[in-house]
């Protein structure tokens, strides 16, 4: 029993911590990943388009830290108008739709929810927890990754320093 509790506790603590995450992928382009926009679309590697700065937000619909991170982003959405946010989860489309409705995400043109049923994105970044953010410049190159919930000022500073200067 104790052997089962310790790994779960470590995952929970690791997921809740705040820090930059060195992926070793910095400077690289995002590879082709099979992601779906909705239940009627086939997975496609063209779901993410790199023609402007963007960030990937790996989340789970039932994660309270992901919900708080989403709220902070939405409260400051005007400052993200030139940046696309790709929210990616492996959960079912019905769960993703419930999450989207809870936050009225459909009204934001710069937010796209994608389903990664094979968990390719988490495997690519080698992360075991959420929320996880990966920041890309307008050329589609990875600039920085962070694991855990971060205050919005930290995210805005990161975007200003890492992405917008490359325009």
Chimera marker file (.cmm) of the C-alpha trace (Angstrom):
<marker_set name="trace">
<marker id="1" x="0.000" y="0.000" z="0.000" r="1" g="1" b="0" radius="0.5"/>
<marker id="2" x="2.759" y="2.429" z="0.947" r="1" g="1" b="0" radius="0.5"/>
<marker id="3" x="4.551" y="1.703" z="-2.356" r="1" g="1" b="0" radius="0.5"/>
<marker id="4" x="1.473" y="2.968" z="-4.191" r="1" g="1" b="0" radius="0.5"/>
<marker id="5" x="0.998" y="6.105" z="-2.109" r="1" g="1" b="0" radius="0.5"/>
<marker id="6" x="4.538" y="7.474" z="-2.458" r="1" g="1" b="0" radius="0.5"/>
<marker id="7" x="4.563" y="7.677" z="-6.300" r="1" g="1" b="0" radius="0.5"/>
<marker id="8" x="1.107" y="9.257" z="-6.317" r="1" g="1" b="0" radius="0.5"/>
<marker id="9" x="2.157" y="11.837" z="-3.720" r="1" g="1" b="0" radius="0.5"/>
<marker id="10" x="5.302" y="12.641" z="-5.732" r="1" g="1" b="0" radius="0.5"/>
<marker id="11" x="3.293" y="13.144" z="-8.912" r="1" g="1" b="0" radius="0.5"/>
<marker id="12" x="0.840" y="15.431" z="-7.123" r="1" g="1" b="0" radius="0.5"/>
<marker id="13" x="3.611" y="17.511" z="-5.554" r="1" g="1" b="0" radius="0.5"/>
<marker id="14" x="5.559" y="17.660" z="-8.821" r="1" g="1" b="0" radius="0.5"/>
<marker id="15" x="2.457" y="18.729" z="-10.738" r="1" g="1" b="0" radius="0.5"/>
<marker id="16" x="1.731" y="21.525" z="-8.316" r="1" g="1" b="0" radius="0.5"/>
<marker id="17" x="5.210" y="22.970" z="-8.190" r="1" g="1" b="0" radius="0.5"/>
<marker id="18" x="6.247" y="26.014" z="-10.173" r="1" g="1" b="0" radius="0.5"/>
<marker id="19" x="9.428" y="26.015" z="-12.155" r="1" g="1" b="0" radius="0.5"/>
<marker id="20" x="10.973" y="26.256" z="-15.567" r="1" g="1" b="0" radius="0.5"/>
<marker id="21" x="11.290" y="22.895" z="-17.154" r="1" g="1" b="0" radius="0.5"/>
<marker id="22" x="14.335" y="22.200" z="-19.295" r="1" g="1" b="0" radius="0.5"/>
<marker id="23" x="13.013" y="19.925" z="-22.012" r="1" g="1" b="0" radius="0.5"/>
<marker id="24" x="16.176" y="19.741" z="-24.078" r="1" g="1" b="0" radius="0.5"/>
<marker id="25" x="13.974" y="20.589" z="-27.075" r="1" g="1" b="0" radius="0.5"/>
<marker id="26" x="14.512" y="24.350" z="-26.965" r="1" g="1" b="0" radius="0.5"/>
<marker id="27" x="15.151" y="25.793" z="-30.422" r="1" g="1" b="0" radius="0.5"/>
<marker id="28" x="13.443" y="22.887" z="-32.169" r="1" g="1" b="0" radius="0.5"/>
<marker id="29" x="10.252" y="22.866" z="-34.205" r="1" g="1" b="0" radius="0.5"/>
<marker id="30" x="7.207" y="21.013" z="-32.941" r="1" g="1" b="0" radius="0.5"/>
<marker id="31" x="7.051" y="17.609" z="-34.644" r="1" g="1" b="0" radius="0.5"/>
<marker id="32" x="3.966" y="16.271" z="-36.402" r="1" g="1" b="0" radius="0.5"/>
<marker id="33" x="1.460" y="15.159" z="-33.802" r="1" g="1" b="0" radius="0.5"/>
<marker id="34" x="-1.919" y="13.554" z="-34.443" r="1" g="1" b="0" radius="0.5"/>
<marker id="35" x="-4.362" y="15.929" z="-32.761" r="1" g="1" b="0" radius="0.5"/>
<marker id="36" x="-8.130" y="16.296" z="-33.235" r="1" g="1" b="0" radius="0.5"/>
<marker id="37" x="-10.248" y="19.426" z="-32.975" r="1" g="1" b="0" radius="0.5"/>
<marker id="38" x="-13.533" y="17.616" z="-32.404" r="1" g="1" b="0" radius="0.5"/>
<marker id="39" x="-15.085" y="14.166" z="-32.508" r="1" g="1" b="0" radius="0.5"/>
<marker id="40" x="-15.966" y="14.464" z="-36.192" r="1" g="1" b="0" radius="0.5"/>
<marker id="41" x="-12.454" y="15.380" z="-37.353" r="1" g="1" b="0" radius="0.5"/>
<marker id="42" x="-9.659" y="12.962" z="-38.042" r="1" g="1" b="0" radius="0.5"/>
<marker id="43" x="-6.429" y="13.474" z="-36.143" r="1" g="1" b="0" radius="0.5"/>
<marker id="44" x="-4.096" y="15.725" z="-38.085" r="1" g="1" b="0" radius="0.5"/>
<marker id="45" x="-0.576" y="16.980" z="-37.650" r="1" g="1" b="0" radius="0.5"/>
<marker id="46" x="-1.685" y="20.345" z="-39.073" r="1" g="1" b="0" radius="0.5"/>
<marker id="47" x="-3.856" y="21.273" z="-36.087" r="1" g="1" b="0" radius="0.5"/>
<marker id="48" x="-1.154" y="23.662" z="-34.845" r="1" g="1" b="0" radius="0.5"/>
<marker id="49" x="-0.157" y="26.402" z="-37.266" r="1" g="1" b="0" radius="0.5"/>
<marker id="50" x="3.026" y="28.358" z="-36.598" r="1" g="1" b="0" radius="0.5"/>
<marker id="51" x="2.498" y="31.739" z="-38.203" r="1" g="1" b="0" radius="0.5"/>
<marker id="52" x="2.408" y="33.725" z="-34.961" r="1" g="1" b="0" radius="0.5"/>
<marker id="53" x="3.736" y="33.142" z="-31.455" r="1" g="1" b="0" radius="0.5"/>
<marker id="54" x="1.806" y="30.447" z="-29.656" r="1" g="1" b="0" radius="0.5"/>
<marker id="55" x="1.914" y="28.325" z="-26.594" r="1" g="1" b="0" radius="0.5"/>
<marker id="56" x="0.789" y="24.839" z="-25.852" r="1" g="1" b="0" radius="0.5"/>
<marker id="57" x="-1.084" y="24.370" z="-22.592" r="1" g="1" b="0" radius="0.5"/>
<marker id="58" x="-1.256" y="20.708" z="-21.579" r="1" g="1" b="0" radius="0.5"/>
<marker id="59" x="-4.146" y="20.296" z="-19.170" r="1" g="1" b="0" radius="0.5"/>
<marker id="60" x="-6.649" y="17.922" z="-17.656" r="1" g="1" b="0" radius="0.5"/>
<marker id="61" x="-10.298" y="18.980" z="-17.318" r="1" g="1" b="0" radius="0.5"/>
<marker id="62" x="-10.476" y="17.956" z="-13.641" r="1" g="1" b="0" radius="0.5"/>
<marker id="63" x="-7.176" y="19.499" z="-12.544" r="1" g="1" b="0" radius="0.5"/>
<marker id="64" x="-7.836" y="22.463" z="-10.208" r="1" g="1" b="0" radius="0.5"/>
<marker id="65" x="-4.459" y="24.005" z="-11.086" r="1" g="1" b="0" radius="0.5"/>
<marker id="66" x="-5.308" y="23.826" z="-14.787" r="1" g="1" b="0" radius="0.5"/>
<marker id="67" x="-8.645" y="25.496" z="-14.089" r="1" g="1" b="0" radius="0.5"/>
<marker id="68" x="-6.940" y="28.301" z="-12.164" r="1" g="1" b="0" radius="0.5"/>
<marker id="69" x="-4.357" y="28.755" z="-14.936" r="1" g="1" b="0" radius="0.5"/>
<marker id="70" x="-7.187" y="28.919" z="-17.484" r="1" g="1" b="0" radius="0.5"/>
<marker id="71" x="-9.031" y="31.550" z="-15.417" r="1" g="1" b="0" radius="0.5"/>
<marker id="72" x="-5.923" y="33.728" z="-15.190" r="1" g="1" b="0" radius="0.5"/>
<marker id="73" x="-5.306" y="33.494" z="-18.929" r="1" g="1" b="0" radius="0.5"/>
<marker id="74" x="-8.927" y="34.410" z="-19.684" r="1" g="1" b="0" radius="0.5"/>
<marker id="75" x="-8.887" y="37.331" z="-17.242" r="1" g="1" b="0" radius="0.5"/>
<marker id="76" x="-5.918" y="38.700" z="-19.200" r="1" g="1" b="0" radius="0.5"/>
<marker id="77" x="-6.940" y="37.543" z="-22.679" r="1" g="1" b="0" radius="0.5"/>
<marker id="78" x="-6.502" y="41.025" z="-24.175" r="1" g="1" b="0" radius="0.5"/>
<marker id="79" x="-2.783" y="40.726" z="-23.567" r="1" g="1" b="0" radius="0.5"/>
<marker id="80" x="-2.740" y="37.425" z="-25.488" r="1" g="1" b="0" radius="0.5"/>
<marker id="81" x="-4.597" y="38.652" z="-28.585" r="1" g="1" b="0" radius="0.5"/>
<marker id="82" x="-1.537" y="38.177" z="-30.842" r="1" g="1" b="0" radius="0.5"/>
<marker id="83" x="-0.674" y="34.789" z="-29.366" r="1" g="1" b="0" radius="0.5"/>
<marker id="84" x="-2.525" y="31.572" z="-30.053" r="1" g="1" b="0" radius="0.5"/>
<marker id="85" x="-3.173" y="29.204" z="-27.163" r="1" g="1" b="0" radius="0.5"/>
<marker id="86" x="-3.462" y="25.495" z="-27.984" r="1" g="1" b="0" radius="0.5"/>
<marker id="87" x="-4.994" y="23.683" z="-25.037" r="1" g="1" b="0" radius="0.5"/>
<marker id="88" x="-4.244" y="19.979" z="-25.380" r="1" g="1" b="0" radius="0.5"/>
<marker id="89" x="-5.579" y="17.063" z="-23.355" r="1" g="1" b="0" radius="0.5"/>
<marker id="90" x="-5.963" y="13.321" z="-23.785" r="1" g="1" b="0" radius="0.5"/>
<marker id="91" x="-9.423" y="13.293" z="-22.181" r="1" g="1" b="0" radius="0.5"/>
<marker id="92" x="-12.590" y="12.467" z="-24.135" r="1" g="1" b="0" radius="0.5"/>
<marker id="93" x="-14.290" y="15.041" z="-26.345" r="1" g="1" b="0" radius="0.5"/>
<marker id="94" x="-17.302" y="15.133" z="-24.016" r="1" g="1" b="0" radius="0.5"/>
<marker id="95" x="-15.039" y="16.056" z="-21.084" r="1" g="1" b="0" radius="0.5"/>
<marker id="96" x="-13.181" y="18.629" z="-23.181" r="1" g="1" b="0" radius="0.5"/>
<marker id="97" x="-16.492" y="20.127" z="-24.309" r="1" g="1" b="0" radius="0.5"/>
<marker id="98" x="-17.670" y="20.392" z="-20.695" r="1" g="1" b="0" radius="0.5"/>
<marker id="99" x="-14.441" y="22.179" z="-19.780" r="1" g="1" b="0" radius="0.5"/>
<marker id="100" x="-14.792" y="24.480" z="-22.788" r="1" g="1" b="0" radius="0.5"/>
<marker id="101" x="-18.389" y="25.342" z="-21.878" r="1" g="1" b="0" radius="0.5"/>
<marker id="102" x="-17.486" y="25.975" z="-18.233" r="1" g="1" b="0" radius="0.5"/>
<marker id="103" x="-15.011" y="28.657" z="-19.348" r="1" g="1" b="0" radius="0.5"/>
<marker id="104" x="-16.844" y="29.800" z="-22.524" r="1" g="1" b="0" radius="0.5"/>
<marker id="105" x="-13.703" y="29.027" z="-24.509" r="1" g="1" b="0" radius="0.5"/>
<marker id="106" x="-15.566" y="28.884" z="-27.827" r="1" g="1" b="0" radius="0.5"/>
<marker id="107" x="-15.846" y="32.689" z="-27.829" r="1" g="1" b="0" radius="0.5"/>
<marker id="108" x="-12.065" y="33.165" z="-27.967" r="1" g="1" b="0" radius="0.5"/>
<marker id="109" x="-10.690" y="33.004" z="-31.501" r="1" g="1" b="0" radius="0.5"/>
<marker id="110" x="-7.111" y="32.611" z="-30.305" r="1" g="1" b="0" radius="0.5"/>
<marker id="111" x="-7.813" y="29.541" z="-28.147" r="1" g="1" b="0" radius="0.5"/>
<marker id="112" x="-8.091" y="26.083" z="-29.665" r="1" g="1" b="0" radius="0.5"/>
<marker id="113" x="-8.788" y="22.923" z="-27.699" r="1" g="1" b="0" radius="0.5"/>
<marker id="114" x="-7.226" y="19.801" z="-29.161" r="1" g="1" b="0" radius="0.5"/>
<marker id="115" x="-7.436" y="16.167" z="-28.187" r="1" g="1" b="0" radius="0.5"/>
<marker id="116" x="-4.315" y="14.053" z="-28.096" r="1" g="1" b="0" radius="0.5"/>
<marker id="117" x="-5.741" y="10.586" z="-27.560" r="1" g="1" b="0" radius="0.5"/>
<marker id="118" x="-2.305" y="8.922" z="-27.807" r="1" g="1" b="0" radius="0.5"/>
<marker id="119" x="-0.654" y="11.364" z="-25.353" r="1" g="1" b="0" radius="0.5"/>
<marker id="120" x="2.000" y="12.150" z="-27.961" r="1" g="1" b="0" radius="0.5"/>
<marker id="121" x="2.466" y="15.692" z="-26.686" r="1" g="1" b="0" radius="0.5"/>
<marker id="122" x="3.162" y="14.666" z="-23.096" r="1" g="1" b="0" radius="0.5"/>
<marker id="123" x="5.497" y="11.945" z="-24.336" r="1" g="1" b="0" radius="0.5"/>
<marker id="124" x="7.305" y="14.378" z="-26.646" r="1" g="1" b="0" radius="0.5"/>
<marker id="125" x="7.978" y="16.819" z="-23.806" r="1" g="1" b="0" radius="0.5"/>
<marker id="126" x="8.579" y="13.960" z="-21.329" r="1" g="1" b="0" radius="0.5"/>
<marker id="127" x="6.357" y="15.476" z="-18.655" r="1" g="1" b="0" radius="0.5"/>
<marker id="128" x="4.337" y="13.616" z="-16.090" r="1" g="1" b="0" radius="0.5"/>
<marker id="129" x="2.176" y="16.423" z="-14.766" r="1" g="1" b="0" radius="0.5"/>
<marker id="130" x="-0.027" y="19.338" z="-15.694" r="1" g="1" b="0" radius="0.5"/>
<marker id="131" x="-0.401" y="22.212" z="-16.167" r="1" g="1" b="0" radius="0.5"/>
<marker id="132" x="2.497" y="22.378" z="-18.579" r="1" g="1" b="0" radius="0.5"/>
<marker id="133" x="3.199" y="25.287" z="-20.926" r="1" g="1" b="0" radius="0.5"/>
<marker id="134" x="5.466" y="25.265" z="-23.984" r="1" g="1" b="0" radius="0.5"/>
<marker id="135" x="6.152" y="28.659" z="-25.582" r="1" g="1" b="0" radius="0.5"/>
<marker id="136" x="6.929" y="28.936" z="-29.301" r="1" g="1" b="0" radius="0.5"/>
<marker id="137" x="7.964" y="31.914" z="-31.409" r="1" g="1" b="0" radius="0.5"/>
<marker id="138" x="6.310" y="32.953" z="-34.688" r="1" g="1" b="0" radius="0.5"/>
<marker id="139" x="8.729" y="30.738" z="-36.615" r="1" g="1" b="0" radius="0.5"/>
<marker id="140" x="7.506" y="27.705" z="-34.682" r="1" g="1" b="0" radius="0.5"/>
<marker id="141" x="10.638" y="27.187" z="-32.584" r="1" g="1" b="0" radius="0.5"/>
<marker id="142" x="10.360" y="26.193" z="-28.942" r="1" g="1" b="0" radius="0.5"/>
<marker id="143" x="11.629" y="28.941" z="-26.668" r="1" g="1" b="0" radius="0.5"/>
<marker id="144" x="10.804" y="27.808" z="-23.154" r="1" g="1" b="0" radius="0.5"/>
<marker id="145" x="8.759" y="25.333" z="-21.148" r="1" g="1" b="0" radius="0.5"/>
<marker id="146" x="7.331" y="25.564" z="-17.641" r="1" g="1" b="0" radius="0.5"/>
<marker id="147" x="5.690" y="23.004" z="-15.430" r="1" g="1" b="0" radius="0.5"/>
<marker id="148" x="3.051" y="23.814" z="-12.845" r="1" g="1" b="0" radius="0.5"/>
<marker id="149" x="0.654" y="26.694" z="-12.358" r="1" g="1" b="0" radius="0.5"/>
<marker id="150" x="2.256" y="30.122" z="-12.765" r="1" g="1" b="0" radius="0.5"/>
<marker id="151" x="0.957" y="33.594" z="-12.035" r="1" g="1" b="0" radius="0.5"/>
<marker id="152" x="-0.048" y="35.573" z="-15.080" r="1" g="1" b="0" radius="0.5"/>
<marker id="153" x="2.734" y="38.142" z="-14.654" r="1" g="1" b="0" radius="0.5"/>
<marker id="154" x="5.329" y="35.396" z="-15.004" r="1" g="1" b="0" radius="0.5"/>
<marker id="155" x="3.647" y="34.184" z="-18.212" r="1" g="1" b="0" radius="0.5"/>
<marker id="156" x="3.354" y="37.713" z="-19.624" r="1" g="1" b="0" radius="0.5"/>
<marker id="157" x="7.034" y="38.381" z="-18.869" r="1" g="1" b="0" radius="0.5"/>
<marker id="158" x="8.004" y="35.125" z="-20.513" r="1" g="1" b="0" radius="0.5"/>
<marker id="159" x="6.000" y="35.952" z="-23.603" r="1" g="1" b="0" radius="0.5"/>
<marker id="160" x="7.420" y="39.449" z="-23.780" r="1" g="1" b="0" radius="0.5"/>
<marker id="161" x="11.006" y="38.310" z="-23.299" r="1" g="1" b="0" radius="0.5"/>
<marker id="162" x="10.985" y="35.098" z="-25.286" r="1" g="1" b="0" radius="0.5"/>
<marker id="163" x="8.466" y="35.490" z="-28.076" r="1" g="1" b="0" radius="0.5"/>
<marker id="164" x="7.517" y="38.988" z="-28.970" r="1" g="1" b="0" radius="0.5"/>
<marker id="165" x="11.108" y="40.145" z="-29.403" r="1" g="1" b="0" radius="0.5"/>
<marker id="166" x="11.464" y="37.730" z="-32.310" r="1" g="1" b="0" radius="0.5"/>
<marker id="167" x="8.907" y="39.436" z="-34.537" r="1" g="1" b="0" radius="0.5"/>
<link id1="1" id2="2" r="1" g="1" b="0" radius="0.2"/>
<link id1="2" id2="3" r="1" g="1" b="0" radius="0.2"/>
<link id1="3" id2="4" r="1" g="1" b="0" radius="0.2"/>
<link id1="4" id2="5" r="1" g="1" b="0" radius="0.2"/>
<link id1="5" id2="6" r="1" g="1" b="0" radius="0.2"/>
<link id1="6" id2="7" r="1" g="1" b="0" radius="0.2"/>
<link id1="7" id2="8" r="1" g="1" b="0" radius="0.2"/>
<link id1="8" id2="9" r="1" g="1" b="0" radius="0.2"/>
<link id1="9" id2="10" r="1" g="1" b="0" radius="0.2"/>
<link id1="10" id2="11" r="1" g="1" b="0" radius="0.2"/>
<link id1="11" id2="12" r="1" g="1" b="0" radius="0.2"/>
<link id1="12" id2="13" r="1" g="1" b="0" radius="0.2"/>
<link id1="13" id2="14" r="1" g="1" b="0" radius="0.2"/>
<link id1="14" id2="15" r="1" g="1" b="0" radius="0.2"/>
<link id1="15" id2="16" r="1" g="1" b="0" radius="0.2"/>
<link id1="16" id2="17" r="1" g="1" b="0" radius="0.2"/>
<link id1="17" id2="18" r="1" g="1" b="0" radius="0.2"/>
<link id1="18" id2="19" r="1" g="1" b="0" radius="0.2"/>
<link id1="19" id2="20" r="1" g="1" b="0" radius="0.2"/>
<link id1="20" id2="21" r="1" g="1" b="0" radius="0.2"/>
<link id1="21" id2="22" r="1" g="1" b="0" radius="0.2"/>
<link id1="22" id2="23" r="1" g="1" b="0" radius="0.2"/>
<link id1="23" id2="24" r="1" g="1" b="0" radius="0.2"/>
<link id1="24" id2="25" r="1" g="1" b="0" radius="0.2"/>
<link id1="25" id2="26" r="1" g="1" b="0" radius="0.2"/>
<link id1="26" id2="27" r="1" g="1" b="0" radius="0.2"/>
<link id1="27" id2="28" r="1" g="1" b="0" radius="0.2"/>
<link id1="28" id2="29" r="1" g="1" b="0" radius="0.2"/>
<link id1="29" id2="30" r="1" g="1" b="0" radius="0.2"/>
<link id1="30" id2="31" r="1" g="1" b="0" radius="0.2"/>
<link id1="31" id2="32" r="1" g="1" b="0" radius="0.2"/>
<link id1="32" id2="33" r="1" g="1" b="0" radius="0.2"/>
<link id1="33" id2="34" r="1" g="1" b="0" radius="0.2"/>
<link id1="34" id2="35" r="1" g="1" b="0" radius="0.2"/>
<link id1="35" id2="36" r="1" g="1" b="0" radius="0.2"/>
<link id1="36" id2="37" r="1" g="1" b="0" radius="0.2"/>
<link id1="37" id2="38" r="1" g="1" b="0" radius="0.2"/>
<link id1="38" id2="39" r="1" g="1" b="0" radius="0.2"/>
<link id1="39" id2="40" r="1" g="1" b="0" radius="0.2"/>
<link id1="40" id2="41" r="1" g="1" b="0" radius="0.2"/>
<link id1="41" id2="42" r="1" g="1" b="0" radius="0.2"/>
<link id1="42" id2="43" r="1" g="1" b="0" radius="0.2"/>
<link id1="43" id2="44" r="1" g="1" b="0" radius="0.2"/>
<link id1="44" id2="45" r="1" g="1" b="0" radius="0.2"/>
<link id1="45" id2="46" r="1" g="1" b="0" radius="0.2"/>
<link id1="46" id2="47" r="1" g="1" b="0" radius="0.2"/>
<link id1="47" id2="48" r="1" g="1" b="0" radius="0.2"/>
<link id1="48" id2="49" r="1" g="1" b="0" radius="0.2"/>
<link id1="49" id2="50" r="1" g="1" b="0" radius="0.2"/>
<link id1="50" id2="51" r="1" g="1" b="0" radius="0.2"/>
<link id1="51" id2="52" r="1" g="1" b="0" radius="0.2"/>
<link id1="52" id2="53" r="1" g="1" b="0" radius="0.2"/>
<link id1="53" id2="54" r="1" g="1" b="0" radius="0.2"/>
<link id1="54" id2="55" r="1" g="1" b="0" radius="0.2"/>
<link id1="55" id2="56" r="1" g="1" b="0" radius="0.2"/>
<link id1="56" id2="57" r="1" g="1" b="0" radius="0.2"/>
<link id1="57" id2="58" r="1" g="1" b="0" radius="0.2"/>
<link id1="58" id2="59" r="1" g="1" b="0" radius="0.2"/>
<link id1="59" id2="60" r="1" g="1" b="0" radius="0.2"/>
<link id1="60" id2="61" r="1" g="1" b="0" radius="0.2"/>
<link id1="61" id2="62" r="1" g="1" b="0" radius="0.2"/>
<link id1="62" id2="63" r="1" g="1" b="0" radius="0.2"/>
<link id1="63" id2="64" r="1" g="1" b="0" radius="0.2"/>
<link id1="64" id2="65" r="1" g="1" b="0" radius="0.2"/>
<link id1="65" id2="66" r="1" g="1" b="0" radius="0.2"/>
<link id1="66" id2="67" r="1" g="1" b="0" radius="0.2"/>
<link id1="67" id2="68" r="1" g="1" b="0" radius="0.2"/>
<link id1="68" id2="69" r="1" g="1" b="0" radius="0.2"/>
<link id1="69" id2="70" r="1" g="1" b="0" radius="0.2"/>
<link id1="70" id2="71" r="1" g="1" b="0" radius="0.2"/>
<link id1="71" id2="72" r="1" g="1" b="0" radius="0.2"/>
<link id1="72" id2="73" r="1" g="1" b="0" radius="0.2"/>
<link id1="73" id2="74" r="1" g="1" b="0" radius="0.2"/>
<link id1="74" id2="75" r="1" g="1" b="0" radius="0.2"/>
<link id1="75" id2="76" r="1" g="1" b="0" radius="0.2"/>
<link id1="76" id2="77" r="1" g="1" b="0" radius="0.2"/>
<link id1="77" id2="78" r="1" g="1" b="0" radius="0.2"/>
<link id1="78" id2="79" r="1" g="1" b="0" radius="0.2"/>
<link id1="79" id2="80" r="1" g="1" b="0" radius="0.2"/>
<link id1="80" id2="81" r="1" g="1" b="0" radius="0.2"/>
<link id1="81" id2="82" r="1" g="1" b="0" radius="0.2"/>
<link id1="82" id2="83" r="1" g="1" b="0" radius="0.2"/>
<link id1="83" id2="84" r="1" g="1" b="0" radius="0.2"/>
<link id1="84" id2="85" r="1" g="1" b="0" radius="0.2"/>
<link id1="85" id2="86" r="1" g="1" b="0" radius="0.2"/>
<link id1="86" id2="87" r="1" g="1" b="0" radius="0.2"/>
<link id1="87" id2="88" r="1" g="1" b="0" radius="0.2"/>
<link id1="88" id2="89" r="1" g="1" b="0" radius="0.2"/>
<link id1="89" id2="90" r="1" g="1" b="0" radius="0.2"/>
<link id1="90" id2="91" r="1" g="1" b="0" radius="0.2"/>
<link id1="91" id2="92" r="1" g="1" b="0" radius="0.2"/>
<link id1="92" id2="93" r="1" g="1" b="0" radius="0.2"/>
<link id1="93" id2="94" r="1" g="1" b="0" radius="0.2"/>
<link id1="94" id2="95" r="1" g="1" b="0" radius="0.2"/>
<link id1="95" id2="96" r="1" g="1" b="0" radius="0.2"/>
<link id1="96" id2="97" r="1" g="1" b="0" radius="0.2"/>
<link id1="97" id2="98" r="1" g="1" b="0" radius="0.2"/>
<link id1="98" id2="99" r="1" g="1" b="0" radius="0.2"/>
<link id1="99" id2="100" r="1" g="1" b="0" radius="0.2"/>
<link id1="100" id2="101" r="1" g="1" b="0" radius="0.2"/>
<link id1="101" id2="102" r="1" g="1" b="0" radius="0.2"/>
<link id1="102" id2="103" r="1" g="1" b="0" radius="0.2"/>
<link id1="103" id2="104" r="1" g="1" b="0" radius="0.2"/>
<link id1="104" id2="105" r="1" g="1" b="0" radius="0.2"/>
<link id1="105" id2="106" r="1" g="1" b="0" radius="0.2"/>
<link id1="106" id2="107" r="1" g="1" b="0" radius="0.2"/>
<link id1="107" id2="108" r="1" g="1" b="0" radius="0.2"/>
<link id1="108" id2="109" r="1" g="1" b="0" radius="0.2"/>
<link id1="109" id2="110" r="1" g="1" b="0" radius="0.2"/>
<link id1="110" id2="111" r="1" g="1" b="0" radius="0.2"/>
<link id1="111" id2="112" r="1" g="1" b="0" radius="0.2"/>
<link id1="112" id2="113" r="1" g="1" b="0" radius="0.2"/>
<link id1="113" id2="114" r="1" g="1" b="0" radius="0.2"/>
<link id1="114" id2="115" r="1" g="1" b="0" radius="0.2"/>
<link id1="115" id2="116" r="1" g="1" b="0" radius="0.2"/>
<link id1="116" id2="117" r="1" g="1" b="0" radius="0.2"/>
<link id1="117" id2="118" r="1" g="1" b="0" radius="0.2"/>
<link id1="118" id2="119" r="1" g="1" b="0" radius="0.2"/>
<link id1="119" id2="120" r="1" g="1" b="0" radius="0.2"/>
<link id1="120" id2="121" r="1" g="1" b="0" radius="0.2"/>
<link id1="121" id2="122" r="1" g="1" b="0" radius="0.2"/>
<link id1="122" id2="123" r="1" g="1" b="0" radius="0.2"/>
<link id1="123" id2="124" r="1" g="1" b="0" radius="0.2"/>
<link id1="124" id2="125" r="1" g="1" b="0" radius="0.2"/>
<link id1="125" id2="126" r="1" g="1" b="0" radius="0.2"/>
<link id1="126" id2="127" r="1" g="1" b="0" radius="0.2"/>
<link id1="127" id2="128" r="1" g="1" b="0" radius="0.2"/>
<link id1="128" id2="129" r="1" g="1" b="0" radius="0.2"/>
<link id1="129" id2="130" r="1" g="1" b="0" radius="0.2"/>
<link id1="130" id2="131" r="1" g="1" b="0" radius="0.2"/>
<link id1="131" id2="132" r="1" g="1" b="0" radius="0.2"/>
<link id1="132" id2="133" r="1" g="1" b="0" radius="0.2"/>
<link id1="133" id2="134" r="1" g="1" b="0" radius="0.2"/>
<link id1="134" id2="135" r="1" g="1" b="0" radius="0.2"/>
<link id1="135" id2="136" r="1" g="1" b="0" radius="0.2"/>
<link id1="136" id2="137" r="1" g="1" b="0" radius="0.2"/>
<link id1="137" id2="138" r="1" g="1" b="0" radius="0.2"/>
<link id1="138" id2="139" r="1" g="1" b="0" radius="0.2"/>
<link id1="139" id2="140" r="1" g="1" b="0" radius="0.2"/>
<link id1="140" id2="141" r="1" g="1" b="0" radius="0.2"/>
<link id1="141" id2="142" r="1" g="1" b="0" radius="0.2"/>
<link id1="142" id2="143" r="1" g="1" b="0" radius="0.2"/>
<link id1="143" id2="144" r="1" g="1" b="0" radius="0.2"/>
<link id1="144" id2="145" r="1" g="1" b="0" radius="0.2"/>
<link id1="145" id2="146" r="1" g="1" b="0" radius="0.2"/>
<link id1="146" id2="147" r="1" g="1" b="0" radius="0.2"/>
<link id1="147" id2="148" r="1" g="1" b="0" radius="0.2"/>
<link id1="148" id2="149" r="1" g="1" b="0" radius="0.2"/>
<link id1="149" id2="150" r="1" g="1" b="0" radius="0.2"/>
<link id1="150" id2="151" r="1" g="1" b="0" radius="0.2"/>
<link id1="151" id2="152" r="1" g="1" b="0" radius="0.2"/>
<link id1="152" id2="153" r="1" g="1" b="0" radius="0.2"/>
<link id1="153" id2="154" r="1" g="1" b="0" radius="0.2"/>
<link id1="154" id2="155" r="1" g="1" b="0" radius="0.2"/>
<link id1="155" id2="156" r="1" g="1" b="0" radius="0.2"/>
<link id1="156" id2="157" r="1" g="1" b="0" radius="0.2"/>
<link id1="157" id2="158" r="1" g="1" b="0" radius="0.2"/>
<link id1="158" id2="159" r="1" g="1" b="0" radius="0.2"/>
<link id1="159" id2="160" r="1" g="1" b="0" radius="0.2"/>
<link id1="160" id2="161" r="1" g="1" b="0" radius="0.2"/>
<link id1="161" id2="162" r="1" g="1" b="0" radius="0.2"/>
<link id1="162" id2="163" r="1" g="1" b="0" radius="0.2"/>
<link id1="163" id2="164" r="1" g="1" b="0" radius="0.2"/>
<link id1="164" id2="165" r="1" g="1" b="0" radius="0.2"/>
<link id1="165" id2="166" r="1" g="1" b="0" radius="0.2"/>
<link id1="166" id2="167" r="1" g="1" b="0" radius="0.2"/>
</marker_set>
